[in-house]
């Protein structure tokens, strides 16, 4: 546990003897703790309602409300029951000590105080409290991550089912009726089988990338890269798909612009963003890739004049726990995983990704990567 975090912790000292408070405060002040004081149980309970404490040092023998009663009230308070209570007591008999534990205390320190013992017990219990809080927080985050991943895998299973169904149906029809089908019908079926195969391959490829990213098996290897060259290579990869919809793709990136990033990750990002733009751009549409150079970063934009995105759906695009997929302009399907991979890879490269869109007018995806 970070020692500075422990030293900055807040302690409430409750004792009806100002002299005892002064002694305890004098010992703890040297350790850098922040302290508040109460001369009776009523004041202590009022302070607990209005302030946050990491530890309470509580005298047992006090007028009006004893330390035992104060401790019971604290432990019944949902907002304060997590605060560790250490009793300050002159009583050393077993009955008193057991009663203190039964009321909810976690330890006791006997009077007169031994400075080393007081400091050690205070530091130990604050450290335990902070460790417990960190563990609870980590457990909650893990639960949320697991829930998101479970939902994600159910989405993937659903999205894999459709292309596999088409593959099975198509191949069974061919197997059973190839002798009676005309050549044109066979070509149509083979075209659908090929389309489903490509769709499945694309999904599995993205799933593999995502899985490797999650397990840390994709190493971040930054190098000097030229954006124009990478864009050109990826345009060639999707040229056939673009040709089927007669979509033109323009590479308007400055040929001299370079960046410092992982080549394979940036290739994957551009390929996914181009595929996404092609999917949602109508026949005879246009896609344009351009760049802007700033002092420390390069910004790349991929713009299309396609169907656009509803403003309320933009926040869902990069989330793994939300199923947000819509068919393309020619009923192309997808899982939405590609955009999630884009976000993860851009963040690994110390950049950001965002989107601007207008329904019916198109979308522009922007991402930044460092120049050095």
KEKOLNU-8649 format. One record per residue (C-alpha): x, y, z; residue in three letters. Coordinates in steps of 0.5 Angstrom, whole numbers, padded with zeros to 4 digits, always signed. Each point is the difference from the previous one (the first is absolute). Last residue first. Example, Ala and Ser with C-alpha at 12.3 -4.5 7.8 and 13.67 -1.06 7.14 Angstrom:
2
+0027-0002+0014SER/-0002-0007+0002ALA/
end
This chain:
372
+0014+0021-0065UNK/-0006+0003-0005UNK/-0005-0003+0005UNK/-0006-0003-0003UNK/-0007+0003+0000UNK/-0007-0003-0003UNK/-0006+0003-0003UNK/-0006-0004-0003UNK/-0004+0005-0005UNK/-0007-0002-0001UNK/-0006+0001-0006UNK/-0005+0004-0002UNK/-0007-0004+0001UNK/+0001+0000+0008UNK/+0006+0005+0002UNK/+0006-0002+0003UNK/+0007+0001+0004UNK/+0004-0005+0002UNK/+0005-0001+0005UNK/+0007-0003+0001UNK/+0006+0002+0005UNK/+0007-0002+0000UNK/+0006-0002+0005UNK/+0001-0006-0005UNK/-0003-0005+0005UNK/-0006+0005+0000UNK/-0001-0001-0008UNK/+0001-0008+0000UNK/-0006+0000+0006UNK/-0004+0005-0004UNK/+0001-0004-0007UNK/-0002-0006+0004UNK/-0006+0002+0002UNK/-0002+0003-0007UNK/+0001-0007-0003UNK/-0004-0004+0005UNK/-0006+0004-0002UNK/-0003-0007-0002UNK/-0001+0000-0007UNK/-0005+0000-0006UNK/+0000+0002-0007UNK/-0008+0001-0002UNK/+0002+0004-0006UNK/+0000+0007+0003UNK/+0003-0003+0006UNK/-0004-0004+0006UNK/+0000+0003+0006UNK/+0004-0002+0006UNK/+0000+0003+0007UNK/+0001-0006+0006UNK/+0002+0004+0006UNK/+0005-0003+0005UNK/+0006+0001-0005UNK/-0001+0007-0001UNK/+0003+0004-0005UNK/-0006+0002-0004UNK/-0005+0000+0005UNK/+0002+0008+0002UNK/-0002+0001-0008UNK/-0007-0003+0001UNK/-0004+0006+0003UNK/+0003+0004-0006UNK/-0003-0004-0005UNK/+0006-0002-0005UNK/+0001+0001-0007UNK/-0003-0003-0007UNK/+0006+0001-0004UNK/+0004+0006-0002UNK/+0006-0003+0002UNK/+0006+0003+0004UNK/+0006-0003+0003UNK/+0004+0005+0004UNK/+0008+0000+0002UNK/+0003+0004+0006UNK/+0007+0001+0001UNK/+0003+0002+0006UNK/+0005+0004+0004UNK/+0000+0007-0003UNK/-0006-0002-0005UNK/-0001-0003-0007UNK/-0006-0001-0003UNK/-0002-0006-0004UNK/-0005-0002-0006UNK/-0004-0007-0002UNK/-0006+0001-0004UNK/-0005-0005-0002UNK/-0006+0001-0005UNK/-0006-0003-0002UNK/-0002-0003-0007UNK/-0004-0005+0004UNK/-0002+0002+0007UNK/+0005+0001+0006UNK/-0001-0004+0006UNK/+0004-0006-0001UNK/+0006+0003-0004UNK/+0001+0005+0006UNK/+0000-0006+0005UNK/+0005-0004-0005UNK/+0004+0007+0000UNK/+0000+0001+0008UNK/+0002-0008+0001UNK/+0006+0000-0005UNK/+0002+0007+0003UNK/+0000-0003+0007UNK/+0004-0006-0002UNK/+0005+0003-0004UNK/+0001+0005+0006UNK/+0001-0006+0005UNK/+0005-0004-0005UNK/+0004+0007-0001UNK/+0001+0001+0007UNK/+0001+0008+0001UNK/+0004+0006-0001UNK/-0002+0004-0006UNK/+0001+0002-0007UNK/-0003+0006-0004UNK/+0004+0001-0007UNK/-0005-0003-0004UNK/-0006+0004+0002UNK/-0006-0004+0001UNK/-0005+0001-0006UNK/-0001-0007-0001UNK/-0007+0000-0004UNK/-0004-0006+0000UNK/-0006-0001-0005UNK/-0006-0005+0001UNK/-0002-0004-0006UNK/-0004-0004+0005UNK/+0004-0007-0003UNK/+0006+0005-0001UNK/+0000+0002+0007UNK/+0001-0008+0002UNK/+0005-0001-0005UNK/+0004+0006+0002UNK/+0000-0002+0008UNK/+0007-0002+0000UNK/+0003+0005-0005UNK/-0003+0005+0005UNK/+0004-0003+0005UNK/+0006+0001-0003UNK/-0001+0007-0002UNK/-0002+0002+0007UNK/+0007-0003+0002UNK/+0004+0004-0005UNK/-0004+0006+0002UNK/+0001-0001+0007UNK/+0008-0001+0000UNK/+0002-0003+0006UNK/+0006+0001+0005UNK/+0000-0006+0005UNK/-0004-0002+0006UNK/+0000-0008+0002UNK/-0006-0001+0005UNK/+0000-0007+0001UNK/-0007-0004-0001UNK/+0000-0006+0005UNK/-0003+0005+0005UNK/-0005-0005+0002UNK/-0006+0005-0002UNK/+0004+0002-0007UNK/+0001-0007-0002UNK/-0008-0001+0001UNK/-0001+0006-0004UNK/+0004-0001-0006UNK/-0003-0007+0000UNK/-0007+0002+0001UNK/+0002+0005-0006UNK/+0002-0006-0004UNK/-0006-0004+0002UNK/-0005+0005-0003UNK/+0004+0002-0006UNK/+0000-0008-0002UNK/-0007-0001+0002UNK/-0002+0006-0005UNK/+0005-0003-0005UNK/-0003-0007+0000UNK/-0007+0003+0000UNK/+0001+0004-0006UNK/+0003-0006-0003UNK/-0006-0004+0001UNK/-0004+0005-0003UNK/+0004+0000-0006UNK/+0000-0007+0000UNK/-0007+0000+0000UNK/-0001+0005-0006UNK/+0005-0004-0004UNK/-0004-0006+0001UNK/-0006+0003-0002UNK/+0003+0003-0006UNK/+0003-0007-0002UNK/-0007-0003+0000UNK/-0002-0005+0006UNK/-0002-0007-0001UNK/+0007-0003+0001UNK/+0002+0004+0005UNK/-0006-0001+0004UNK/+0001-0004+0007UNK/+0008+0003+0001UNK/-0002+0007-0003UNK/-0006+0000+0005UNK/+0004-0002+0006UNK/+0006+0004-0002UNK/-0005+0006+0000UNK/-0003-0002+0006UNK/+0006-0001+0004UNK/+0003+0007-0002UNK/-0006+0004+0001UNK/-0001-0003+0007UNK/+0008+0001+0002UNK/-0001+0007-0003UNK/-0006+0001+0005UNK/+0003-0004+0006UNK/+0006+0004+0001UNK/-0004+0007+0002UNK/-0003-0004+0005UNK/+0006-0003+0003UNK/+0003+0007+0000UNK/-0005+0003+0003UNK/+0000-0005+0006UNK/+0007+0001+0000UNK/-0001+0007+0001UNK/-0005-0001+0006UNK/+0005-0004+0003UNK/+0005+0005-0001UNK/-0004+0006+0003UNK/-0002-0005+0006UNK/+0008-0002+0001UNK/+0002+0008+0000UNK/-0005+0002+0005UNK/+0001-0006+0005UNK/+0008+0002-0001UNK/-0002+0007+0002UNK/-0004-0002+0006UNK/+0006-0004+0002UNK/+0005+0005-0001UNK/-0004+0005+0004UNK/-0001-0005+0006UNK/+0007-0002+0000UNK/+0002+0008+0000UNK/-0004+0001+0006UNK/+0003-0006+0003UNK/+0007+0002-0001UNK/-0002+0007+0003UNK/-0003-0003+0006UNK/+0006-0004+0001UNK/+0004+0006-0001UNK/-0004+0004+0005UNK/+0000-0006+0005UNK/+0008-0001+0000UNK/+0002+0007+0000UNK/-0005+0001+0006UNK/+0003-0006+0004UNK/+0007+0002-0002UNK/+0000+0007+0002UNK/-0004-0002+0007UNK/+0005-0005+0002UNK/+0006+0004-0002UNK/-0003+0006+0005UNK/-0001-0005+0006UNK/-0007+0004+0002UNK/-0001+0000+0008UNK/-0006-0003-0002UNK/-0001-0006-0004UNK/-0001-0001-0007UNK/-0006-0004-0003UNK/-0002-0003-0006UNK/-0005-0002-0006UNK/-0006+0003+0004UNK/-0007-0002-0002UNK/-0004+0000+0007UNK/+0002-0007+0001UNK/+0007+0001-0001UNK/+0000+0006+0006UNK/-0004-0005+0004UNK/+0006-0005-0001UNK/+0005+0005+0003UNK/-0005+0002+0006UNK/-0001-0007+0002UNK/+0008-0002-0001UNK/+0002+0005+0005UNK/+0005+0005-0003UNK/-0004+0007+0002UNK/+0004+0006-0001UNK/-0003+0001-0007UNK/+0000+0003-0007UNK/-0004-0004-0004UNK/+0002-0001-0008UNK/-0006+0001-0005UNK/+0001-0002-0007UNK/-0005+0004-0005UNK/-0004-0004-0004UNK/-0006+0001+0004UNK/+0000+0007-0002UNK/-0005+0001-0005UNK/-0004-0006+0001UNK/-0001+0002+0008UNK/-0001-0005+0004UNK/+0007-0001+0001UNK/+0001+0007+0003UNK/-0006-0001+0004UNK/+0003-0006+0004UNK/+0007+0004+0000UNK/-0003+0006+0004UNK/-0004-0005+0005UNK/+0007-0003+0001UNK/+0003+0006+0001UNK/-0005+0002+0005UNK/-0005+0005-0001UNK/-0002+0005+0006UNK/+0007+0001+0003UNK/+0006-0004-0003UNK/+0004-0006+0002UNK/+0001-0004-0007UNK/+0005+0005-0004UNK/-0001-0001-0007UNK/+0006+0001-0005UNK/-0004+0000-0007UNK/+0004-0001-0007UNK/-0001+0002-0007UNK/-0005+0005+0001UNK/-0004+0004-0004UNK/-0004+0006+0002UNK/-0007+0002+0002UNK/-0004-0006+0003UNK/+0006-0002+0003UNK/+0001+0007+0003UNK/-0007-0001+0003UNK/+0002-0006+0003UNK/+0006+0002+0003UNK/-0004+0006+0003UNK/-0005-0004+0004UNK/+0006-0005+0002UNK/+0004+0005+0004UNK/+0006+0004+0000UNK/+0001+0000-0008UNK/+0006+0001-0004UNK/+0002+0000-0007UNK/+0007-0002-0003UNK/+0004+0000-0006UNK/+0006-0005+0000UNK/+0007+0002-0001UNK/+0003-0005+0004UNK/+0003+0006+0005UNK/-0008+0002+0001UNK/-0001-0007+0002UNK/+0004+0000+0007UNK/-0002+0007+0002UNK/-0007-0002-0002UNK/+0000-0005+0005UNK/+0002+0004+0005UNK/-0004+0006-0001UNK/-0006-0005+0000UNK/+0002-0003+0006UNK/+0000+0007+0003UNK/-0006+0002-0002UNK/-0004-0005+0003UNK/-0007-0002-0002UNK/+0004-0004-0006UNK/-0002-0001-0007UNK/+0006+0001-0005UNK/-0003+0000-0007UNK/+0006-0002-0005UNK/+0001+0002-0008UNK/+0005-0003-0004UNK/+0005+0004-0003UNK/+0006-0005+0003UNK/-0004-0006-0003UNK/+0000+0003-0007UNK/+0007+0002+0001UNK/+0002-0007+0002UNK/-0003-0003-0007UNK/-0002-0007+0002UNK/
end
